[in-house]
Amino acid sequence: MKKEFQYTSDTKQPTAVLVAVSPKQESVAKAEEYLDELEFLASTLGVVTKEKFMQRLDYPDTRTFVGKGKLEDIKAYVKHHGIDMVIFDDDLSTAHSRNLDREMEGVMIIDRSLLILQIFAKRAQTAQSKLQVELAQYQYMLPRLTNLWTHHSRQKGGIGMKGPGETELETDKRIIRDKISLLKKKLEKIDKQSNVRRKGRDRQVKVALVGYTNVGKSTIMKRISKADVFAENKLFATVDSTVRKMVLHNIPFLLTDTVGFIRKLPTTLIEGFKSTLDDIVDADILIHVVDISHESFEEHIEVVNQTLTEIGAGDKKTLMVFNKIDAFEEKEYPPFEDHPPATVEEWKQSYLAKGTDSVFISATNNINIEELRERVFKLVSDKYYEIFPNHNQYDYNQHWLYKEDEEE
């Protein structure tokens, strides 16, 4: 079978070119932004991007994804510069992969889903997340196995005769199906244990941090809980859910940091991480973190909301937290012309006009963090009194008290 890319600290940093097919109705700026995100994904895995190729097509080429002329340009660049891999910003079909392998023999062909799967594999820490990633990898691999055996010759003979490649292909498919079945059984066992823990939390208020990847959720968790939580300026710095138990005066609640979402998140990952995403489904309150300094933050909001709807968590009580206001670049528009909000204050008024429960902060620079805590704990206390209506009321001006719980 074809060797999968594995990067370690002892390995020379691999090089790549990035390839995207952009619909003609999509702006060039948007297409370039998507390629920039793909470059960020590659760098998270330690891959150095040397060049980006983009072609404007209504539909990807049925044979090689890009047109013949563009493919020749890519091949020439890859050969001249000794590039290790070509990364595509969309999923490749079995036919695409097979034909591209033939055209660029010796160069690794990777699509967006496989790149994300590799990042998750690198980031996973707990036994559960490692099993989830392994399951997603096998599910990704199974329909693509035919391409991995094209280098085997087929024996010529009468009807019913099978070559060695075909025989080994069927063996590999059976092995992978058995592995998928075994991994699902192991995850079911772990999920049962997780459900027991969740039942123990049924009488507690549960809050989950959600958002696009790399928006600052882990940093915000640090600020709210005053706990040491891993945070890094890379995509998918958090793969495993992290749970902290906190107490506001006499009001306890659980705060969970969850895996970030992303555009075109592989379906196999959503399915594989179902038990982890259950932390979001089980939450009473969602804190939707947004990087307002990103040019496409409103699109990121849509991606997150769509994913929340897909997993059955789209109708939960939500606080919108617009992070990184210190990095927001104000726009200048000609006077007396209609334009989108150009400053943080204008964005505040925009979301207030929508009736959205929101707060604008900078977690890194500790701006408006006290306001964030007050808003979070007000939501928590309201929910707490729904669960325990006979609990004594308390003064909201009391000091915040914190307790740490274990990571999961």
C-alpha positions as CSV (number, residue, x, y, z in Angstrom):
1,M,0.0,0.0,0.0
2,K,1.1,3.6,-0.5
3,K,3.1,5.0,2.3
4,E,1.3,7.8,4.2
5,F,3.1,11.0,5.0
6,Q,4.4,11.2,8.6
7,Y,6.2,14.2,9.8
8,T,8.5,14.2,12.9
9,S,10.8,16.8,14.4
10,D,13.8,14.8,13.0
11,T,12.5,15.0,9.4
12,K,13.5,17.7,7.0
13,Q,10.5,19.9,6.6
14,P,8.6,18.7,3.5
15,T,7.7,21.2,0.8
16,A,4.4,21.5,-1.1
17,V,2.5,23.4,-3.7
18,L,-1.2,24.1,-3.1
19,V,-3.8,23.8,-5.8
20,A,-7.4,25.1,-5.9
21,V,-10.2,25.2,-8.5
22,S,-12.3,28.3,-8.0
23,P,-15.8,28.7,-9.5
24,K,-15.9,31.7,-11.9
25,Q,-18.6,33.4,-9.8
26,E,-16.4,33.4,-6.7
27,S,-14.2,36.4,-6.2
28,V,-10.4,36.1,-6.7
29,A,-9.9,37.5,-3.2
30,K,-12.1,34.8,-1.7
31,A,-10.3,32.1,-3.6
32,E,-6.9,33.4,-2.4
33,E,-8.2,33.5,1.2
34,Y,-9.2,29.9,1.0
35,L,-5.7,29.0,-0.3
36,D,-4.2,31.0,2.6
37,E,-6.2,28.9,5.0
38,L,-4.9,25.7,3.3
39,E,-1.4,27.1,3.7
40,F,-2.1,27.6,7.4
41,L,-3.3,24.0,7.6
42,A,-0.2,22.7,5.9
43,S,2.1,24.8,8.2
44,T,0.3,23.3,11.2
45,L,1.6,19.9,10.0
46,G,5.1,21.3,9.4
47,V,4.8,21.5,5.6
48,V,6.4,24.5,3.8
49,T,4.4,25.9,1.0
50,K,6.5,27.0,-2.0
51,E,3.8,28.0,-4.5
52,K,0.1,28.2,-5.0
53,F,-1.8,27.4,-8.2
54,M,-5.4,28.4,-8.8
55,Q,-7.6,27.8,-11.8
56,R,-11.0,29.3,-12.5
57,L,-13.4,26.6,-13.7
58,D,-17.1,26.0,-13.3
59,Y,-16.3,22.4,-12.4
60,P,-13.1,20.5,-11.7
61,D,-11.7,18.5,-14.6
62,T,-13.1,15.0,-14.5
63,R,-9.7,13.4,-15.2
64,T,-7.1,15.4,-13.3
65,F,-9.1,18.0,-11.3
66,V,-7.3,20.9,-13.1
67,G,-7.1,21.5,-16.8
68,K,-4.3,20.0,-19.0
69,G,-2.4,23.3,-19.3
70,K,-2.5,24.1,-15.5
71,L,-1.4,20.5,-14.8
72,E,1.6,20.9,-17.0
73,D,2.5,24.1,-15.1
74,I,2.3,22.3,-11.8
75,K,4.3,19.3,-13.1
76,A,7.1,21.6,-14.4
77,Y,7.3,23.6,-11.1
78,V,7.3,20.4,-9.0
79,K,10.0,18.8,-11.0
80,H,12.2,21.9,-11.2
81,H,12.0,22.7,-7.5
82,G,12.0,19.1,-6.2
83,I,8.6,19.5,-4.4
84,D,7.6,16.6,-2.1
85,M,3.8,16.9,-2.3
86,V,0.9,18.6,-4.0
87,I,-2.1,19.5,-1.8
88,F,-5.5,20.1,-3.2
89,D,-8.1,22.3,-1.4
90,D,-10.9,19.9,-2.2
91,D,-11.5,16.2,-1.8
92,L,-10.2,14.2,-4.8
93,S,-12.1,11.3,-6.3
94,T,-10.5,7.9,-6.7
95,A,-10.1,8.7,-10.4
96,H,-8.6,12.0,-9.7
97,S,-6.0,10.5,-7.3
98,R,-5.2,7.7,-9.7
99,N,-4.7,9.9,-12.7
100,L,-2.7,12.5,-10.7
101,D,-0.4,9.7,-9.3
102,R,0.3,8.7,-12.9
103,E,1.0,12.2,-14.1
104,M,3.3,13.1,-11.1
105,E,4.9,9.8,-10.2
106,G,7.0,10.0,-7.1
107,V,5.2,13.1,-5.7
108,M,2.7,12.7,-2.9
109,I,-0.9,13.7,-3.7
110,I,-2.9,14.9,-0.8
111,D,-6.4,16.4,-0.6
112,R,-7.9,18.7,2.1
113,S,-9.6,15.9,4.1
114,L,-6.4,13.8,4.3
115,L,-4.4,16.9,5.4
116,I,-6.9,17.6,8.2
117,L,-6.9,14.0,9.3
118,Q,-3.1,14.1,9.6
119,I,-3.4,17.2,11.8
120,F,-5.9,15.6,14.0
121,A,-3.7,12.5,14.3
122,K,-0.8,14.7,15.4
123,R,-2.9,16.6,17.9
124,A,-4.9,13.8,19.5
125,Q,-3.8,13.2,23.1
126,T,-6.4,10.9,24.8
127,A,-7.1,7.3,24.0
128,Q,-10.6,8.2,22.8
129,S,-9.5,10.9,20.4
130,K,-6.7,8.7,19.0
131,L,-9.3,6.0,18.3
132,Q,-11.6,8.5,16.7
133,V,-8.9,9.8,14.4
134,E,-7.9,6.2,13.5
135,L,-11.5,5.3,12.7
136,A,-11.8,8.4,10.5
137,Q,-8.6,7.6,8.7
138,Y,-9.7,4.0,7.9
139,Q,-13.2,5.3,6.8
140,Y,-11.4,7.8,4.5
141,M,-9.1,5.1,3.1
142,L,-11.6,2.4,2.4
143,P,-13.3,3.8,-0.8
144,R,-9.8,4.9,-2.1
145,L,-8.1,1.6,-1.7
146,T,-8.4,0.8,-5.5
147,N,-6.1,3.6,-6.3
148,L,-3.4,2.3,-3.8
149,W,-3.1,-0.9,-5.7
150,T,-2.8,0.4,-9.3
151,H,0.9,-0.2,-9.2
152,H,0.3,-4.0,-9.2
153,S,0.1,-5.9,-12.5
154,R,-2.9,-7.8,-13.5
155,Q,-2.5,-11.4,-14.7
156,K,-3.9,-12.2,-18.1
157,G,-6.1,-15.2,-18.4
158,G,-9.6,-16.5,-18.8
159,I,-12.8,-15.2,-17.2
160,G,-12.7,-15.3,-13.5
161,M,-8.9,-15.1,-13.2
162,K,-7.6,-12.5,-10.7
163,G,-4.2,-10.8,-10.6
164,P,-2.2,-10.4,-7.4
165,G,-3.2,-6.8,-7.0
166,E,-6.9,-7.6,-7.1
167,T,-6.5,-10.4,-4.6
168,E,-4.5,-8.2,-2.2
169,L,-6.9,-5.4,-2.7
170,E,-9.8,-7.6,-1.5
171,T,-7.7,-8.7,1.4
172,D,-6.9,-5.1,2.4
173,K,-10.6,-4.1,2.2
174,R,-11.5,-7.0,4.5
175,I,-8.7,-6.0,6.9
176,I,-9.8,-2.4,7.0
177,R,-13.5,-3.3,7.4
178,D,-12.5,-5.5,10.4
179,K,-10.4,-2.6,11.8
180,I,-13.4,-0.2,11.4
181,S,-15.7,-2.7,13.2
182,L,-13.2,-3.2,16.1
183,L,-12.6,0.6,16.5
184,K,-16.3,1.3,16.6
185,K,-16.7,-1.4,19.4
186,K,-13.9,0.2,21.4
187,L,-15.4,3.7,21.0
188,E,-18.8,2.4,22.0
189,K,-17.3,1.1,25.2
190,I,-15.5,4.4,25.9
191,D,-18.7,6.2,25.0
192,K,-20.7,4.2,27.6
193,Q,-18.1,5.2,30.2
194,S,-18.5,8.8,29.1
195,N,-22.2,8.6,29.3
196,V,-21.9,7.4,32.9
197,R,-19.8,10.5,33.7
198,R,-22.3,12.8,31.8
199,K,-25.2,11.4,33.9
200,G,-23.3,12.5,37.0
201,R,-23.3,16.0,35.6
202,D,-27.0,16.1,34.7
203,R,-27.7,18.3,37.7
204,Q,-25.0,20.7,36.9
205,V,-25.0,23.7,34.5
206,K,-22.8,22.8,31.5
207,V,-21.2,25.5,29.3
208,A,-19.3,24.8,26.1
209,L,-16.9,27.0,24.1
210,V,-17.5,26.6,20.4
211,G,-16.2,28.4,17.3
212,Y,-14.1,28.2,14.1
213,T,-10.6,26.9,14.7
214,N,-7.9,29.3,15.9
215,V,-10.3,31.9,17.2
216,G,-8.9,31.9,20.8
217,K,-11.3,29.5,22.7
218,S,-8.5,28.0,24.8
219,T,-7.2,31.5,25.7
220,I,-10.7,32.6,26.7
221,M,-11.0,29.4,28.9
222,K,-7.8,30.4,30.6
223,R,-9.2,33.9,31.3
224,I,-12.5,32.7,32.6
225,S,-11.2,29.7,34.7
226,K,-7.7,31.1,35.5
227,A,-6.4,27.6,34.8
228,D,-3.4,26.5,32.7
229,V,-5.0,25.4,29.4
230,F,-2.9,24.7,26.3
231,A,-3.3,27.4,23.7
232,E,-1.3,27.9,20.5
233,N,-1.6,30.0,17.3
234,K,-2.2,27.0,15.1
235,L,-5.2,25.3,13.6
236,F,-6.8,22.6,15.7
237,A,-4.5,23.3,18.7
238,T,-7.3,21.6,20.7
239,V,-8.6,18.3,19.6
240,D,-9.6,16.7,22.9
241,S,-12.3,18.3,25.0
242,T,-11.0,20.0,28.2
243,V,-13.4,20.3,31.2
244,R,-13.0,22.7,34.1
245,K,-15.3,22.9,37.1
246,M,-15.8,26.4,38.5
247,V,-17.8,28.0,41.3
248,L,-19.2,31.5,41.3
249,H,-19.7,32.2,45.0
250,N,-22.1,29.3,45.6
251,I,-23.0,28.6,41.9
252,P,-21.0,25.7,40.3
253,F,-20.8,25.0,36.6
254,L,-18.7,23.0,34.1
255,L,-16.9,24.8,31.3
256,T,-15.7,22.7,28.3
257,D,-13.3,23.7,25.5
258,T,-14.2,21.8,22.4
259,V,-12.5,21.1,19.0
260,G,-12.7,24.0,16.5
261,F,-14.8,23.8,13.3
262,I,-13.5,24.6,9.9
263,R,-14.8,25.0,6.3
264,K,-15.2,21.6,4.5
265,L,-14.6,19.6,7.7
266,P,-14.4,16.0,6.6
267,T,-17.6,14.0,7.2
268,T,-15.6,11.1,8.6
269,L,-14.2,13.4,11.3
270,I,-17.7,14.6,12.3
271,E,-18.9,11.0,12.5
272,G,-15.7,9.8,14.3
273,F,-15.8,12.6,16.9
274,K,-19.5,12.2,17.6
275,S,-18.9,11.3,21.2
276,T,-16.7,14.4,21.7
277,L,-19.2,16.6,20.0
278,D,-21.8,15.3,22.5
279,D,-20.2,17.7,25.0
280,I,-21.6,20.4,22.8
281,V,-25.0,18.7,22.4
282,D,-25.3,18.2,26.2
283,A,-24.4,21.7,27.0
284,D,-27.0,24.1,28.5
285,I,-25.2,27.2,27.2
286,L,-22.8,27.8,24.3
287,I,-20.2,30.5,24.1
288,H,-19.6,31.0,20.4
289,V,-16.2,32.6,20.0
290,V,-15.5,34.6,16.9
291,D,-12.2,36.1,15.6
292,I,-13.5,39.6,14.6
293,S,-10.1,40.5,13.2
294,H,-10.5,37.9,10.4
295,E,-11.8,39.3,7.1
296,S,-14.3,36.4,6.8
297,F,-15.5,36.2,10.4
298,E,-19.1,36.3,9.3
299,E,-18.6,33.3,7.0
300,H,-16.9,31.5,10.0
301,I,-20.0,32.2,12.0
302,E,-22.2,30.6,9.3
303,V,-19.9,27.5,9.2
304,V,-20.1,27.0,12.9
305,N,-23.9,27.6,13.0
306,Q,-24.3,25.1,10.2
307,T,-22.2,22.5,12.0
308,L,-24.1,23.1,15.2
309,T,-27.4,22.5,13.4
310,E,-26.0,19.3,11.8
311,I,-25.2,17.8,15.3
312,G,-28.5,19.0,16.8
313,A,-27.2,21.9,18.9
314,G,-28.4,24.8,16.8
315,D,-31.1,26.1,19.1
316,K,-29.2,26.4,22.4
317,K,-28.8,29.6,24.4
318,T,-25.7,31.2,23.0
319,L,-23.5,34.1,24.0
320,M,-21.5,35.5,21.0
321,V,-18.0,36.5,22.0
322,F,-16.1,38.6,19.5
323,N,-12.5,38.1,20.3
324,K,-9.3,39.9,19.1
325,I,-10.8,43.4,18.9
326,D,-7.2,44.7,19.5
327,A,-6.3,43.2,16.1
328,F,-9.3,44.5,14.2
329,E,-8.4,46.9,11.4
330,E,-10.9,49.7,10.9
331,K,-12.0,50.4,7.4
332,E,-12.4,53.8,5.6
333,Y,-15.3,54.3,3.3
334,P,-16.3,57.4,1.3
335,P,-18.7,59.6,3.3
336,F,-22.5,59.5,2.6
337,E,-22.3,56.0,1.2
338,D,-23.8,52.8,2.5
339,H,-21.2,50.5,3.8
340,P,-20.8,47.5,6.2
341,P,-19.7,48.3,9.8
342,A,-16.2,49.8,9.6
343,T,-15.3,49.9,13.3
344,V,-15.7,47.7,16.4
345,E,-18.2,50.1,17.8
346,E,-20.3,49.9,14.6
347,W,-20.1,46.1,14.7
348,K,-21.3,46.3,18.4
349,Q,-24.3,48.4,17.3
350,S,-25.0,46.0,14.4
351,Y,-25.3,42.9,16.6
352,L,-27.2,44.8,19.3
353,A,-29.7,45.8,16.6
354,K,-30.0,42.1,15.7
355,G,-30.9,41.4,19.3
356,T,-27.8,39.1,19.6
357,D,-26.4,38.5,23.1
358,S,-22.8,39.5,22.5
359,V,-19.7,40.8,24.1
360,F,-16.5,42.2,22.4
361,I,-13.1,41.3,24.0
362,S,-9.4,40.7,23.6
363,A,-8.5,37.6,25.5
364,T,-4.8,38.0,24.9
365,N,-4.7,41.6,26.1
366,N,-7.3,41.1,28.9
367,I,-9.8,43.6,27.4
368,N,-13.4,43.4,28.7
369,I,-12.7,40.1,30.4
370,E,-14.6,41.1,33.5
371,E,-17.6,42.0,31.3
372,L,-17.3,38.6,29.7
373,R,-17.3,36.8,33.1
374,E,-20.3,38.8,34.3
375,R,-22.3,37.9,31.1
376,V,-21.3,34.2,31.4
377,F,-22.1,33.9,35.0
378,K,-25.4,35.7,34.6
379,L,-26.4,33.1,32.0
380,V,-25.2,30.3,34.3
381,S,-27.0,31.6,37.4
382,D,-30.3,31.9,35.4
383,K,-29.9,28.3,34.3
384,Y,-28.9,27.2,37.8
385,Y,-32.1,28.6,39.3
386,E,-34.1,26.7,36.6
387,I,-32.6,23.5,37.9
388,F,-32.6,24.5,41.6
389,P,-35.5,26.9,42.0
390,N,-35.4,26.8,45.8
391,H,-31.8,27.8,46.1
392,N,-31.2,31.1,48.0
393,Q,-30.6,34.1,45.9
394,Y,-27.1,35.8,46.1
395,D,-25.5,39.1,45.4
396,Y,-24.1,39.4,41.9
397,N,-21.3,41.7,43.2
398,Q,-19.7,38.9,45.3
399,H,-16.2,37.9,44.3
400,W,-15.6,35.2,41.7
401,L,-14.3,31.9,43.2
402,Y,-12.7,29.2,41.0
403,K,-12.0,25.5,41.4
404,E,-10.3,23.3,38.8
405,D,-11.4,19.9,37.8
406,E,-9.7,17.2,35.8
407,E,-9.1,17.3,32.0
408,E,-10.9,14.7,29.9
